[in-house]
Amino acid sequence: MLDQHRATLITGQLDITVTDEQLPLNDLLTFGARQNPKRRYLFISKVLGKYVPCYPRVMRRSYQQLAATILKEGVHGNIRVLGVAETATGLGAGVAQELQRQTNTSLLYSHTSRYELKNPISFSISEVHSHAPSHIIYELDDELQSIDIETLVIVDDEISTGQTLEQLTRQLCDRNPKLKKVIWVCLVNWLSEDRRAQLQASVPQLELVFCSLLSGHFQFEPNEDVALGLPEKTATGLCSIDQSEESIHAQKSRTGYHVTDSQAFSFVGPNQQVLAVSDFDPEQAYMIIGTGEFTFQPFLFAEEMEQHGLDVLMQSTGRSPILEGEGVDRKESFFDESHDGMLHLYNRCVSRKPIMLYETVDQYLKCPVRTSINATAGILSDRLESA
């Protein structure tokens, strides 16, 4: 018997049918109403550590499950993993790390971006349903460009139509003549069998594989009585990183790096003091907050805290405007100069001590929410290198 679910949102009604699952839908998802006329609904992951605070061990388990699913489908040759910004930058990096651990082979990771760097751009795509449609895919660093990629793994949090990943696949296929296999990886996949067959037929020279923790299909009936427009000052465009202050990570996460079992990094406070896990109070409950596309190193820091016995949850700020209601109990919005628009923090546990972690000094200086929530701040330091 098929698993049926219904979610009634301010903006309409979602009817969902689950056809395959590694995790039950209620453990994996809740739902939200987007403040976006292009798409009025949102599938909110409970294991992503983005809009819903999440234990690091739960996030790690999802990386492990997805990596194991990929390996059951088989990989060969040199592997490149590409995360899709904003939501799947950390998910993609986590899946890449678990693939490396489970195969003990080197692979490449980078993610798409809405940040403008001085580095050469390989190509760009448009995510048509998004409030911020433009994605930049930067050229890989010079030492990585000579590597012949045979397996491409594209990671997103959720796939509805496949249009965004189809654009990425076509562009990367043209740029990687030795490519043999493309694996689309996500937490939740809503593509029908007919749509999957259509996508495979569009790239007959490749094997196209789909991996997810849950699959199914859905219908959305909009509530036409609710008029929607994007909120004022929504962060819809590209933003720049002050490259005079730019961290090594700000480039490497977007221009590619060799994935290793662990990455050497630290976070320092405004006065250059290192944030050390051993200095935190074991009697205090904590909330690690990543910022925008910068989520993987904050996750690793939260995971280290958890492994030292601290009570810690992880989440991140984001661009996506979501209405309070189903799936969103609390919403804090603020204008972020470094993103030239409003960012949002959803479902924060106010009883926990917040620690906000930033990719660059510039982002730290231009993010006012850290002051309003009385957060300890940390800024990424050191190089992305093998520990």
C-alpha positions in Angstrom: 0.0 0.0 0.0 1.3 3.4 -1.0 2.1 5.9 1.9 -0.1 9.0 1.6 0.4 12.3 3.4 -1.3 15.7 3.3 0.1 19.1 4.4 -2.2 22.1 4.6 -0.2 25.3 4.1 -1.1 29.0 4.1 -0.4 29.1 0.4 -2.2 25.8 -0.6 -2.3 22.1 0.0 0.3 19.4 -0.7 -0.8 15.8 -1.3 2.2 13.4 -1.2 2.6 9.8 -2.1 5.7 7.9 -1.0 6.8 5.1 -3.2 10.2 4.2 -1.7 12.0 5.2 1.5 15.0 4.5 3.6 13.7 6.9 6.2 10.0 7.5 7.0 8.7 10.8 5.6 7.9 12.2 9.1 11.5 11.6 10.2 12.9 13.3 7.1 10.6 16.2 6.2 8.3 18.9 7.3 6.7 21.5 5.0 6.7 25.2 4.6 5.0 28.0 2.7 7.4 29.9 0.5 6.9 33.6 0.2 7.6 33.2 -3.5 5.0 33.4 -6.3 7.1 31.1 -8.5 6.8 28.2 -6.0 4.5 28.5 -3.0 5.6 25.4 -1.1 8.8 24.1 0.4 10.0 20.7 1.5 11.9 21.4 4.7 14.4 18.7 5.7 14.7 17.6 9.3 18.2 16.1 8.7 19.9 18.8 6.7 20.7 21.3 9.5 19.4 24.3 7.6 15.9 25.5 8.5 15.3 22.9 11.3 18.0 22.6 13.9 19.6 19.1 13.8 22.0 17.0 15.8 25.3 16.6 13.9 25.1 12.8 14.3 21.8 12.8 12.4 23.3 14.8 9.6 26.3 12.5 9.5 24.0 9.5 9.2 22.3 10.9 6.2 25.7 11.5 4.5 26.6 7.8 5.2 23.3 6.5 3.9 23.5 8.5 0.7 27.2 7.5 0.1 26.3 3.8 0.7 23.4 4.1 -1.8 25.7 5.6 -4.4 28.3 2.8 -4.0 25.6 0.2 -4.5 25.0 1.7 -7.9 28.7 1.6 -8.6 31.3 4.3 -9.3 34.4 4.0 -11.5 37.3 6.1 -12.5 38.0 9.6 -11.1 35.0 11.0 -9.2 33.8 14.6 -9.0 31.1 15.6 -6.5 29.2 18.9 -7.1 26.9 20.4 -4.4 24.1 22.7 -5.4 24.0 26.1 -3.5 22.6 27.2 -1.3 21.0 24.4 0.6 23.2 21.5 -0.5 26.7 22.9 -0.1 27.2 21.1 3.2 25.2 18.1 2.2 27.4 17.7 -0.9 30.6 18.1 1.0 29.4 15.5 3.6 28.5 13.0 0.9 31.9 13.6 -0.8 33.7 13.0 2.5 31.7 9.8 3.2 32.4 8.5 -0.4 36.1 9.1 0.2 36.0 7.3 3.6 34.0 4.3 2.2 36.2 3.9 -0.9 39.5 5.2 0.4 40.1 6.9 -3.0 40.7 10.6 -3.7 37.9 12.6 -5.3 37.1 16.2 -6.1 34.5 18.4 -4.5 33.2 21.9 -5.3 29.8 23.6 -5.2 27.8 26.0 -7.3 27.7 29.5 -5.9 25.9 32.8 -5.9 29.1 34.6 -4.8 31.2 36.5 -7.3 34.9 35.7 -7.1 37.7 37.0 -9.3 38.3 33.4 -10.5 37.4 32.3 -14.1 33.8 31.1 -14.5 33.2 27.8 -16.3 29.5 28.5 -16.9 26.3 29.6 -15.2 22.8 28.3 -15.0 19.4 29.5 -14.0 17.2 27.9 -11.3 13.9 29.1 -12.7 11.7 28.5 -9.6 14.1 30.1 -7.2 13.9 33.6 -5.7 17.6 33.8 -6.6 17.9 32.0 -9.9 21.6 32.5 -10.9 24.2 29.9 -10.1 27.9 30.2 -11.0 30.1 27.2 -11.6 33.7 28.2 -11.4 36.6 26.7 -13.3 38.4 24.1 -11.3 41.8 25.1 -10.0 44.6 24.5 -12.6 46.0 21.3 -10.9 42.5 19.7 -11.1 41.6 20.5 -14.7 43.8 17.8 -16.1 42.0 15.0 -14.2 39.7 13.0 -16.4 36.4 12.6 -14.6 34.5 9.4 -15.3 31.8 9.6 -12.6 30.0 12.8 -11.7 27.9 13.0 -8.5 25.5 16.0 -8.3 24.0 16.6 -4.8 20.9 18.6 -4.0 18.6 18.5 -1.1 15.5 17.8 -3.1 14.6 17.2 -6.8 11.1 18.2 -8.1 11.4 18.7 -11.9 15.1 18.0 -12.5 15.5 21.1 -14.6 18.4 22.6 -12.5 20.4 19.3 -12.4 19.6 18.7 -16.1 21.3 22.0 -16.9 24.3 21.1 -14.8 24.6 17.6 -16.3 24.5 18.9 -19.9 27.1 21.6 -19.3 29.5 19.3 -17.4 29.1 16.5 -19.9 30.3 18.9 -22.6 33.3 19.8 -20.5 34.2 16.2 -19.5 34.6 14.0 -22.6 35.6 10.9 -20.5 32.5 11.1 -18.4 30.6 7.8 -18.3 28.2 8.0 -15.4 26.2 10.7 -13.7 24.5 10.2 -10.3 21.9 12.5 -9.1 21.8 12.4 -5.3 19.2 14.0 -3.0 17.4 13.5 0.3 14.0 13.5 -1.5 13.3 12.7 -5.2 9.9 13.5 -6.7 10.7 12.5 -10.3 8.3 10.1 -12.0 9.6 7.1 -13.8 8.6 8.7 -17.1 10.6 11.8 -16.2 13.6 9.8 -15.2 13.4 7.9 -18.6 13.1 11.2 -20.4 16.2 12.5 -18.7 18.2 9.4 -19.4 17.2 9.6 -23.1 18.5 13.2 -23.2 22.0 11.9 -22.4 22.2 8.6 -24.2 26.0 8.5 -24.1 25.9 8.4 -20.2 24.4 6.2 -17.5 22.2 8.4 -15.4 21.4 7.1 -11.9 19.2 8.5 -9.1 19.9 8.0 -5.4 17.8 9.3 -2.5 16.5 8.5 1.0 12.9 8.9 -0.1 11.1 8.9 -3.5 7.5 9.6 -4.5 5.3 12.2 -6.1 3.2 15.1 -5.0 0.5 17.5 -6.1 0.1 21.1 -5.0 -3.3 22.9 -5.0 -2.6 26.6 -4.5 -4.8 28.8 -2.3 -5.5 31.6 -4.8 -6.9 33.8 -2.1 -3.3 34.3 -0.8 -1.5 36.9 -2.9 2.3 36.4 -2.8 5.2 38.6 -3.6 8.8 38.4 -2.7 9.5 40.4 0.5 11.3 43.7 0.2 15.0 43.5 -0.1 15.0 39.7 -0.8 18.6 38.6 -1.7 17.8 37.7 -5.3 21.1 38.4 -7.0 24.7 37.5 -6.9 26.8 38.8 -4.1 30.5 39.5 -3.7 33.2 38.3 -1.3 35.7 41.0 -0.2 38.7 39.2 -1.6 41.1 41.3 0.3 39.8 39.5 3.3 39.0 36.2 1.5 39.7 32.9 3.2 41.3 30.1 1.3 38.1 28.1 1.8 36.0 30.8 0.0 37.9 29.9 -3.1 38.5 26.2 -2.6 34.9 25.2 -1.9 34.0 26.8 -5.2 37.0 26.0 -7.4 37.6 22.5 -6.1 39.7 20.5 -3.8 40.8 16.9 -3.2 38.6 15.4 -0.5 40.4 13.8 2.4 39.1 12.0 5.5 39.5 15.2 7.5 40.2 18.8 6.8 42.4 21.1 8.9 40.8 24.3 9.9 40.0 26.4 13.0 37.7 29.2 14.0 39.0 32.3 15.7 37.1 35.0 17.5 37.3 38.7 16.6 40.4 39.1 18.7 42.1 36.1 17.0 41.6 33.8 19.9 41.0 30.2 18.8 37.6 28.7 19.5 38.5 25.5 21.3 35.9 22.8 22.0 37.6 22.1 25.3 36.8 25.6 26.4 33.0 25.2 26.2 30.8 24.5 29.3 29.6 20.9 29.3 26.6 22.0 31.3 25.5 24.4 28.6 23.4 23.6 25.5 24.7 25.1 22.3 23.5 26.0 18.8 26.0 26.2 16.0 24.8 28.6 13.2 26.4 28.5 9.7 25.9 31.4 7.3 24.5 31.1 3.8 26.5 28.8 1.6 29.0 28.2 4.4 27.7 25.2 6.3 30.2 22.3 6.1 33.0 23.6 8.4 30.4 24.7 10.9 28.9 21.2 10.8 32.3 19.7 11.4 32.9 22.0 14.3 29.4 21.0 15.8 30.3 17.4 15.2 33.5 17.8 17.1 31.6 19.4 20.0 29.1 16.5 20.0 31.9 14.0 20.0 33.3 15.7 23.1 30.0 15.2 24.9 28.5 18.6 24.4 24.8 19.1 23.7 24.8 20.9 20.4 22.4 21.4 17.4 23.3 22.8 14.0 21.5 25.1 11.6 22.2 27.9 9.1 21.0 31.2 7.9 19.5 31.3 4.4 18.2 33.5 1.6 14.9 31.7 1.1 11.8 33.6 2.4 9.4 31.3 4.2 6.2 32.3 6.0 5.7 31.5 9.6 3.3 28.6 10.1 3.6 24.9 9.2 7.3 23.9 9.5 8.4 27.4 10.8 7.7 28.2 14.4 10.1 31.1 14.7 11.6 33.4 12.1 14.3 36.0 12.5 15.1 38.2 9.5 17.9 40.7 9.1 19.6 42.7 6.3 23.0 41.3 5.5 25.3 43.8 3.6 27.6 41.1 2.4 24.6 39.4 0.6 23.0 42.7 -0.3 19.7 41.5 1.0 17.6 39.9 3.7 18.8 36.7 5.3 16.6 34.5 7.6 17.1 32.3 10.6 14.3 29.8 11.2 13.3 27.7 14.2 16.2 28.8 16.4 16.1 27.2 19.9 16.4 30.4 22.1 17.3 28.4 25.2 20.6 27.4 23.6 23.8 29.5 23.5 24.3 30.5 19.8 27.7 30.3 18.1 27.7 31.9 14.7 30.5 30.8 12.4 31.5 32.8 9.3 33.5 32.2 6.2 35.2 35.6 6.0 35.9 38.6 8.2 33.7 40.7 5.8 30.7 38.5 6.4 31.2 38.7 10.2 31.4 42.5 10.1 28.2 42.8 7.9 26.0 40.3 9.7 24.0 42.2 12.4 22.0 39.2 13.8 24.9 37.9 15.9 24.5 41.0 18.1 20.8 40.8 18.4 20.9 37.1 19.5 24.0 37.6 21.6 26.0 35.0 19.7 29.6 34.1 20.2 31.3 34.6 16.8 34.0 32.6 15.0 35.7 33.2 11.6 37.2 30.5 9.5 41.0 30.3 9.7 43.8 28.2 8.1 43.9 26.3 4.9 41.7 23.4 3.6 44.4 20.8 3.8 44.9 17.2 5.1 45.1 17.0 8.8 
